Protein backbone atom coordinates (compact mmCIF):
# COMPACT_ATOMS: atom_id res chain seq x y z
CA UNK A 1 0.00 0.00 0.00
CA UNK A 2 1.21 3.49 -0.79
CA UNK A 3 1.12 6.15 1.86
CA UNK A 4 -1.16 8.48 -0.07
CA UNK A 5 -4.50 6.83 0.85
CA UNK A 6 -3.49 6.82 4.51
CA UNK A 7 -2.63 10.51 4.40
CA UNK A 8 -5.83 11.39 2.55
CA UNK A 9 -7.92 9.48 5.07
CA UNK A 10 -6.30 11.25 7.99
CA UNK A 11 -6.98 14.63 6.37
CA UNK A 12 -10.64 13.70 5.94
CA UNK A 13 -10.85 12.69 9.60
CA UNK A 14 -9.38 15.89 11.03
CA UNK A 15 -12.74 17.68 11.59
CA UNK A 16 -13.92 14.67 13.63
CA UNK A 17 -10.63 14.67 15.52
CA UNK A 18 -11.08 18.33 16.42
CA UNK A 19 -14.62 17.72 17.64
CA UNK A 20 -13.50 14.79 19.77
CA UNK A 21 -10.54 16.65 21.21
CA UNK A 22 -12.94 19.49 22.08
CA UNK A 23 -15.07 17.06 24.07
CA UNK A 24 -12.07 15.52 25.80
CA UNK A 25 -10.41 18.84 26.69
CA UNK A 26 -13.68 19.97 28.31
CA UNK A 27 -13.16 17.49 31.15
CA UNK A 28 -11.27 19.21 33.98
CA UNK A 29 -9.37 15.98 34.57
CA UNK A 30 -6.73 17.10 37.05
CA UNK A 31 -6.01 14.02 39.17
CA UNK A 32 -5.92 15.97 42.42
CA UNK A 33 -9.25 15.97 44.29
CA UNK A 34 -8.01 18.87 46.40
CA UNK A 35 -8.21 21.04 43.28
CA UNK A 36 -10.86 19.49 41.03
CA UNK A 37 -13.69 16.99 41.58
CA UNK A 38 -12.73 13.35 41.07
CA UNK A 39 -15.85 13.05 38.93
CA UNK A 40 -14.11 15.01 36.16
CA UNK A 41 -11.42 12.33 35.84
CA UNK A 42 -14.02 9.58 36.04
CA UNK A 43 -16.03 11.19 33.25
CA UNK A 44 -12.92 11.52 31.09
CA UNK A 45 -12.07 7.86 31.66
CA UNK A 46 -15.61 6.86 30.67
CA UNK A 47 -15.30 8.97 27.49
CA UNK A 48 -12.05 7.22 26.55
CA UNK A 49 -13.56 3.80 27.23
CA UNK A 50 -16.57 4.59 25.04
CA UNK A 51 -14.27 5.77 22.25
CA UNK A 52 -12.39 2.47 22.33
CA UNK A 53 -15.61 0.45 22.26
CA UNK A 54 -16.80 2.47 19.27
CA UNK A 55 -13.59 1.52 17.43
CA UNK A 56 -14.24 -2.18 18.03
CA UNK A 57 -11.87 -2.73 20.91
CA UNK A 58 -12.48 -5.78 23.07
CA UNK A 59 -11.95 -6.27 26.80
CA UNK A 60 -12.35 -2.54 27.37
CA UNK A 61 -11.96 -1.87 31.07
CA UNK A 62 -11.68 1.08 33.40
CA UNK A 63 -8.93 0.00 35.76
CA UNK A 64 -9.06 1.12 39.39
CA UNK A 65 -5.38 1.62 40.13
CA UNK A 66 -3.76 1.56 43.61
CA UNK A 67 -3.42 5.34 43.84
CA UNK A 68 -7.20 5.79 43.65
CA UNK A 69 -7.28 6.89 40.01
CA UNK A 70 -8.51 5.17 36.87
CA UNK A 71 -6.75 4.10 33.69
CA UNK A 72 -8.45 2.73 30.59
CA UNK A 73 -7.46 -0.42 28.69
CA UNK A 74 -8.64 -2.03 25.47
CA UNK A 75 -7.53 -4.71 22.99
CA UNK A 76 -8.05 -4.70 19.22
CA UNK A 77 -7.21 -8.08 17.66
CA UNK A 78 -5.25 -8.13 14.42
CA UNK A 79 -4.36 -10.89 11.95
CA UNK A 80 -3.37 -14.28 13.32
CA UNK A 81 0.32 -14.36 14.14
CA UNK A 82 0.71 -10.59 13.94
CA UNK A 83 2.88 -8.77 16.49
CA UNK A 84 1.30 -6.80 19.31
CA UNK A 85 1.80 -3.06 19.70
CA UNK A 86 0.85 -1.13 22.85
CA UNK A 87 -0.23 2.49 22.34
CA UNK A 88 -0.04 4.77 25.39
CA UNK A 89 -1.44 8.19 26.27
CA UNK A 90 -2.85 9.84 29.40
CA UNK A 91 -6.06 11.78 29.90
CA UNK A 92 -5.16 13.49 33.18
CA UNK A 93 -3.78 17.01 32.88
CA UNK A 94 -1.91 19.65 34.80
CA UNK A 95 -3.95 22.33 36.61
CA UNK A 96 -4.64 25.37 34.42
CA UNK A 97 -2.66 27.64 36.78
CA UNK A 98 -3.76 31.28 36.47
CA UNK A 99 -6.92 31.01 34.38
CA UNK A 100 -6.97 34.77 33.89
CA UNK A 101 -3.64 34.45 32.02
CA UNK A 102 -5.24 32.24 29.38
CA UNK A 103 -6.28 34.12 26.27
CA UNK A 104 -9.13 31.64 25.84
CA UNK A 105 -10.69 29.33 28.49
CA UNK A 106 -8.33 26.46 29.41
CA UNK A 107 -10.98 23.76 29.19
CA UNK A 108 -12.52 24.92 25.92
CA UNK A 109 -10.53 23.87 22.84
CA UNK A 110 -10.19 27.03 20.78
CA UNK A 111 -8.58 27.62 17.40
CA UNK A 112 -6.72 30.92 17.35
CA UNK A 113 -5.50 32.96 14.38
CA UNK A 114 -2.11 31.20 14.43
CA UNK A 115 -3.92 27.99 13.48
CA UNK A 116 -3.11 26.09 16.69
CA UNK A 117 -5.77 24.59 18.94
CA UNK A 118 -5.55 25.86 22.53
CA UNK A 119 -6.68 24.11 25.69
CA UNK A 120 -5.31 22.25 28.69
CA UNK A 121 -4.32 18.75 27.58
CA UNK A 122 -4.53 19.55 23.87
CA UNK A 123 -0.95 18.35 23.45
CA UNK A 124 -0.24 16.75 26.83
CA UNK A 125 -1.72 14.26 26.36
CA UNK A 126 -5.34 14.10 25.29
CA UNK A 127 -4.17 14.93 21.79
CA UNK A 128 -1.94 11.85 21.99
CA UNK A 129 -5.00 9.63 22.42
CA UNK A 130 -6.70 11.30 19.45
CA UNK A 131 -3.50 10.68 17.44
CA UNK A 132 -3.77 6.96 18.18
CA UNK A 133 -7.42 6.93 17.11
CA UNK A 134 -6.64 8.72 13.85
CA UNK A 135 -3.89 6.27 12.96
CA UNK A 136 -6.10 3.25 13.62
CA UNK A 137 -9.06 4.71 11.74
CA UNK A 138 -6.87 5.44 8.72
CA UNK A 139 -5.64 1.85 8.70
CA UNK A 140 -9.14 0.41 9.07
CA UNK A 141 -10.28 2.48 6.11
CA UNK A 142 -7.41 1.19 3.98
CA UNK A 143 -7.25 -2.56 4.40
CA UNK A 144 -7.28 -3.02 8.16
CA UNK A 145 -5.00 -2.79 11.16
CA UNK A 146 -2.05 -5.14 10.52
CA UNK A 147 -1.10 -5.77 14.16
CA UNK A 148 -2.75 -6.62 17.45
CA UNK A 149 -3.25 -3.35 19.30
CA UNK A 150 -3.43 -2.72 23.01
CA UNK A 151 -4.26 0.78 24.20
CA UNK A 152 -3.79 2.07 27.71
CA UNK A 153 -4.72 5.62 28.70
CA UNK A 154 -3.44 6.61 32.12
CA UNK A 155 -5.28 8.72 34.67
CA UNK A 156 -2.52 9.95 36.98
CA UNK A 157 0.63 10.51 34.92
CA UNK A 158 0.87 14.19 35.81
CA UNK A 159 0.60 13.50 39.54
CA UNK A 160 3.39 10.91 39.49
CA UNK A 161 1.56 8.76 42.04
CA UNK A 162 2.41 5.51 40.25
CA UNK A 163 -1.03 3.93 40.08
CA UNK A 164 -0.69 2.42 36.62
CA UNK A 165 2.88 1.26 37.29
CA UNK A 166 1.75 -0.67 40.37
CA UNK A 167 -1.25 -2.10 38.50
CA UNK A 168 0.95 -3.26 35.62
CA UNK A 169 3.37 -4.91 38.04
CA UNK A 170 0.49 -6.77 39.67
CA UNK A 171 -0.94 -7.81 36.25
CA UNK A 172 2.22 -8.37 34.19
CA UNK A 173 0.49 -9.89 31.19
CA UNK A 174 -1.90 -7.01 30.64
CA UNK A 175 0.39 -4.61 28.78
CA UNK A 176 2.81 -7.15 27.27
CA UNK A 177 3.69 -6.22 23.69
CA UNK A 178 6.38 -6.57 21.06
CA UNK A 179 6.57 -2.79 20.58
CA UNK A 180 5.29 0.11 22.65
CA UNK A 181 4.50 3.58 21.32
CA UNK A 182 4.39 6.23 24.05
CA UNK A 183 2.45 9.16 22.60
CA UNK A 184 3.47 11.63 25.31
CA UNK A 185 6.57 13.37 23.95
CA UNK A 186 7.03 15.74 21.02
CA UNK A 187 9.05 16.86 18.05
CA UNK A 188 12.17 18.88 18.79
CA UNK A 189 10.79 21.54 16.48
CA UNK A 190 7.44 21.81 14.70
CA UNK A 191 7.82 20.01 11.39
CA UNK A 192 10.95 18.10 12.43
CA UNK A 193 10.08 14.43 13.09
CA UNK A 194 11.65 13.36 16.36
CA UNK A 195 11.75 10.35 18.63
CA UNK A 196 12.73 10.87 22.25
CA UNK A 197 15.76 8.80 23.26
CA UNK A 198 15.97 9.66 26.96
CA UNK A 199 13.73 10.83 29.78
CA UNK A 200 14.83 12.18 33.11
CA UNK A 201 13.33 10.62 36.20
CA UNK A 202 11.88 12.74 38.97
CA UNK A 203 11.52 12.83 42.71
CA UNK A 204 9.16 15.19 44.55
CA UNK A 205 9.96 16.31 48.07
CA UNK A 206 7.86 18.35 50.49
CA UNK A 207 10.11 20.19 52.96
CA UNK A 208 8.84 22.05 56.02
CA UNK A 209 10.68 24.26 58.49
CA UNK A 210 9.32 25.07 61.96
CA UNK A 211 10.90 27.49 64.42
CA UNK A 212 8.22 28.89 66.75
CA UNK A 213 5.02 27.78 68.44
CA UNK A 214 3.21 30.52 66.57
CA UNK A 215 3.74 33.68 64.53
CA UNK A 216 5.20 36.67 66.35
CA UNK A 217 5.02 40.45 65.93
CA UNK A 218 7.99 41.35 63.71
CA UNK A 219 8.61 44.63 65.55
CA UNK A 220 8.56 43.14 69.02
CA UNK A 221 10.47 39.93 68.21
CA UNK A 222 12.05 40.39 64.77
CA UNK A 223 15.83 40.31 64.69
CA UNK A 224 16.20 37.55 67.27
CA UNK A 225 13.24 35.26 66.75
CA UNK A 226 14.13 32.59 64.14
CA UNK A 227 12.03 33.13 61.02
CA UNK A 228 10.87 29.80 59.51
CA UNK A 229 10.31 31.35 56.08
CA UNK A 230 13.80 32.83 56.06
CA UNK A 231 15.20 29.44 57.08
CA UNK A 232 13.33 27.79 54.22
CA UNK A 233 14.65 30.38 51.76
CA UNK A 234 18.20 29.60 52.91
CA UNK A 235 17.59 25.88 52.40
CA UNK A 236 16.20 26.36 48.91
CA UNK A 237 19.00 28.72 47.92
CA UNK A 238 21.54 26.04 48.87
CA UNK A 239 20.26 23.90 45.99
CA UNK A 240 21.87 26.18 43.40
CA UNK A 241 25.38 27.38 42.70
CA UNK A 242 26.10 31.01 41.88
CA UNK A 243 25.48 30.38 38.15
CA UNK A 244 22.21 28.58 38.87
CA UNK A 245 23.55 25.05 38.45
CA UNK A 246 21.90 22.39 40.57
CA UNK A 247 23.95 21.58 43.67
CA UNK A 248 22.82 18.64 45.77
CA UNK A 249 25.54 17.29 48.04
CA UNK A 250 26.95 14.07 46.58
CA UNK A 251 24.98 14.24 43.28
CA UNK A 252 26.98 14.34 40.03
CA UNK A 253 25.82 17.26 37.87
CA UNK A 254 28.49 17.34 35.15
CA UNK A 255 27.31 14.86 32.49
CA UNK A 256 27.34 15.82 28.80
CA UNK A 257 24.90 15.25 25.94
CA UNK A 258 26.52 14.01 22.73
CA UNK A 259 23.51 13.95 20.39
CA UNK A 260 21.28 16.56 18.77
CA UNK A 261 22.12 19.98 20.21
CA UNK A 262 19.75 22.71 21.36
CA UNK A 263 21.03 26.13 20.20
CA UNK A 264 20.87 28.69 22.98
CA UNK A 265 19.04 31.24 20.84
CA UNK A 266 16.36 28.65 20.04
CA UNK A 267 16.01 27.71 23.69
CA UNK A 268 15.64 31.34 24.73
CA UNK A 269 12.87 31.76 22.18
CA UNK A 270 11.12 28.51 23.13
CA UNK A 271 11.33 29.29 26.85
CA UNK A 272 10.34 32.94 26.29
CA UNK A 273 13.27 34.18 28.37
CA UNK A 274 13.05 37.94 28.92
CA UNK A 275 15.61 40.18 27.22
CA UNK A 276 18.70 40.64 29.35
CA UNK A 277 17.96 37.64 31.60
CA UNK A 278 20.70 35.00 31.59
CA UNK A 279 20.18 31.27 31.29
CA UNK A 280 21.25 29.32 34.36
CA UNK A 281 23.80 26.55 34.65
CA UNK A 282 26.87 25.64 32.63
CA UNK A 283 27.64 23.46 29.63
CA UNK A 284 25.47 23.28 26.53
CA UNK A 285 21.73 23.73 26.74
CA UNK A 286 21.33 20.05 25.83
CA UNK A 287 23.64 19.12 28.72
CA UNK A 288 21.50 21.11 31.11
CA UNK A 289 18.03 19.98 30.07
CA UNK A 290 18.65 16.38 28.95
CA UNK A 291 21.82 15.01 30.59
CA UNK A 292 22.04 16.59 34.04
CA UNK A 293 19.94 16.69 37.21
CA UNK A 294 17.83 19.80 37.67
CA UNK A 295 16.12 21.07 40.81
CA UNK A 296 13.02 23.26 40.74
CA UNK A 297 11.05 24.83 43.57
CA UNK A 298 7.47 24.13 42.50
CA UNK A 299 5.68 26.02 45.23
CA UNK A 300 5.97 27.63 48.65
CA UNK A 301 3.33 27.82 51.36
CA UNK A 302 3.70 31.20 53.05
CA UNK A 303 1.48 34.25 53.47
CA UNK A 304 0.59 35.98 50.19
CA UNK A 305 1.58 39.61 49.83
CA UNK A 306 -2.04 40.74 49.86
CA UNK A 307 -3.24 40.44 53.42
CA UNK A 308 0.17 39.71 54.95
CA UNK A 309 0.72 40.90 58.51
CA UNK A 310 4.02 42.15 60.04
CA UNK A 311 4.85 38.79 61.54
CA UNK A 312 7.81 36.49 62.01
CA UNK A 313 6.67 33.21 60.47
CA UNK A 314 6.58 30.13 62.68
CA UNK A 315 6.32 27.61 59.85
CA UNK A 316 6.87 27.41 56.10
CA UNK A 317 7.01 24.64 53.53
CA UNK A 318 7.86 24.07 49.88
CA UNK A 319 7.49 21.44 47.19
CA UNK A 320 10.78 20.64 45.45
CA UNK A 321 11.28 18.65 42.26
CA UNK A 322 14.54 16.98 41.26
CA UNK A 323 14.86 15.70 37.69
CA UNK A 324 17.30 12.80 37.41
CA UNK A 325 18.93 11.80 34.08
CA UNK A 326 19.49 8.25 32.84
CA UNK A 327 22.55 6.72 34.43
CA UNK A 328 21.64 7.97 37.90
CA UNK A 329 19.53 6.04 40.38
CA UNK A 330 16.49 8.11 41.28
CA UNK A 331 16.07 6.47 44.69
CA UNK A 332 19.66 7.29 45.60
CA UNK A 333 19.22 10.83 44.26
CA UNK A 334 16.10 11.25 46.39
CA UNK A 335 18.09 10.21 49.46
CA UNK A 336 20.81 12.73 48.65
CA UNK A 337 18.22 15.49 48.17
CA UNK A 338 16.56 14.73 51.51
CA UNK A 339 19.91 14.65 53.27
CA UNK A 340 20.93 17.94 51.64
CA UNK A 341 17.73 19.69 52.71
CA UNK A 342 18.20 18.54 56.29
CA UNK A 343 21.91 19.40 56.39
CA UNK A 344 21.44 22.92 55.04
CA UNK A 345 18.63 23.98 57.35
CA UNK A 346 20.04 26.88 59.43
CA UNK A 347 19.72 27.94 63.06
CA UNK A 348 18.71 24.53 64.35
CA UNK A 349 15.26 24.94 62.81
CA UNK A 350 13.10 21.84 62.90
CA UNK A 351 12.89 20.37 59.40
CA UNK A 352 10.81 17.56 57.97
CA UNK A 353 11.24 16.11 54.49
CA UNK A 354 8.59 13.91 52.87
CA UNK A 355 8.81 12.23 49.49
CA UNK A 356 5.48 12.62 47.67
CA UNK A 357 6.27 11.27 44.20
CA UNK A 358 8.92 9.48 42.17
CA UNK A 359 9.56 8.27 38.62
CA UNK A 360 12.59 6.56 37.15
CA UNK A 361 14.66 7.81 34.17
CA UNK A 362 14.51 5.98 30.86
CA UNK A 363 16.82 5.45 27.88
CA UNK A 364 15.58 3.91 24.64
CA UNK A 365 17.49 1.69 22.22
CA UNK A 366 17.21 3.79 19.06
CA UNK A 367 19.03 1.11 17.02
CA UNK A 368 16.20 -1.43 17.39
CA UNK A 369 14.19 -2.63 14.34
CA UNK A 370 11.10 -0.72 15.47
CA UNK A 371 13.02 2.53 15.17
CA UNK A 372 13.91 1.64 11.59
CA UNK A 373 10.20 1.18 10.88
CA UNK A 374 9.41 4.52 12.52
CA UNK A 375 12.21 6.31 10.64
CA UNK A 376 10.78 5.06 7.33
CA UNK A 377 7.30 6.16 8.34
CA UNK A 378 8.40 9.62 9.42
CA UNK A 379 10.38 10.09 6.23
CA UNK A 380 7.13 9.70 4.31
CA UNK A 381 4.89 11.66 6.67
CA UNK A 382 7.41 14.51 6.76
CA UNK A 383 8.75 14.78 3.18
CA UNK A 384 12.41 15.78 2.89
CA UNK A 385 12.96 15.29 6.63
CA UNK A 386 14.90 12.57 8.42
CA UNK A 387 13.88 11.33 11.85
CA UNK A 388 15.91 12.87 14.67
CA UNK A 389 16.45 11.57 18.19
CA UNK A 390 16.56 13.96 21.12
CA UNK A 391 16.36 13.95 24.89
CA UNK A 392 13.49 15.17 27.00
CA UNK A 393 13.93 16.71 30.39
CA UNK A 394 10.56 15.54 31.64
CA UNK A 395 9.50 12.20 33.10
CA UNK A 396 7.11 9.43 32.08
CA UNK A 397 7.36 7.06 35.04
CA UNK A 398 5.56 4.20 33.25
CA UNK A 399 8.40 3.83 30.71
CA UNK A 400 10.89 2.36 33.12
CA UNK A 401 8.21 0.05 34.52
CA UNK A 402 7.37 -1.24 31.05
CA UNK A 403 11.05 -1.68 30.22
CA UNK A 404 11.54 -3.76 33.36
CA UNK A 405 8.40 -5.85 32.83
CA UNK A 406 9.00 -6.44 29.12
CA UNK A 407 12.75 -6.25 28.45
CA UNK A 408 12.33 -7.57 24.89
CA UNK A 409 9.78 -4.90 23.93
CA UNK A 410 10.92 -2.00 21.76
CA UNK A 411 9.77 1.30 23.25
CA UNK A 412 9.34 4.38 21.04
CA UNK A 413 8.45 7.85 22.29
CA UNK A 414 6.69 10.34 20.01
CA UNK A 415 3.99 12.93 20.51
CA UNK A 416 2.54 16.38 20.06
CA UNK A 417 4.41 18.39 22.71
CA UNK A 418 6.64 20.51 20.48
CA UNK A 419 8.16 23.59 22.18
CA UNK A 420 5.37 25.86 20.95
CA UNK A 421 2.83 23.68 22.78
CA UNK A 422 3.77 25.23 26.15
CA UNK A 423 2.71 22.14 28.05
CA UNK A 424 2.29 22.62 31.82
CA UNK A 425 2.04 26.39 31.23
CA UNK A 426 -0.83 28.71 30.44
CA UNK A 427 -2.08 28.74 26.85
CA UNK A 428 -1.14 25.13 26.08
CA UNK A 429 -1.83 24.26 22.45
CA UNK A 430 -1.43 21.62 19.78
CA UNK A 431 -0.56 22.06 16.12
CA UNK A 432 -3.23 20.38 13.96
CA UNK A 433 -0.57 19.92 11.28
CA UNK A 434 1.55 17.92 13.72
CA UNK A 435 -1.48 15.90 14.80
CA UNK A 436 -2.16 15.09 11.16
CA UNK A 437 1.43 14.19 10.22
CA UNK A 438 2.16 12.16 13.34
CA UNK A 439 -1.08 10.23 12.91
CA UNK A 440 0.04 9.36 9.37
CA UNK A 441 3.48 8.43 10.69
CA UNK A 442 2.02 6.16 13.36
CA UNK A 443 -0.23 4.40 10.85
CA UNK A 444 2.68 3.85 8.46
CA UNK A 445 4.84 2.66 11.35
CA UNK A 446 2.30 -0.03 12.21
CA UNK A 447 2.31 -1.17 8.57
CA UNK A 448 6.11 -1.15 8.41
CA UNK A 449 6.45 -2.94 11.73
CA UNK A 450 4.01 -5.67 10.76
CA UNK A 451 5.90 -6.20 7.48
CA UNK A 452 9.25 -6.37 9.29
CA UNK A 453 7.97 -9.14 11.54
CA UNK A 454 6.78 -11.15 8.53
CA UNK A 455 10.12 -10.95 6.74
PyMOL commands that set and color helices and strands:
alter all, ss='L'
color gray80, all
select helices_A, chain A and resi 3-25+38-54+99-101+126-140+163-170+218-221+228-237+264-271+285-291+330-343+369-381+397-405+419-421+432-454
alter helices_A, ss='H'
color red, helices_A
select strands_A, chain A and resi 58-64+70-76+84-90+110-111+117-118+148-154+179-182+194-199+201-210+216-217+294-301+311-312+315-324+350-359+362-363+388-392+410-413+429-430
alter strands_A, ss='S'
color yellow, strands_A
deselect
rebuild
show_as cartoon
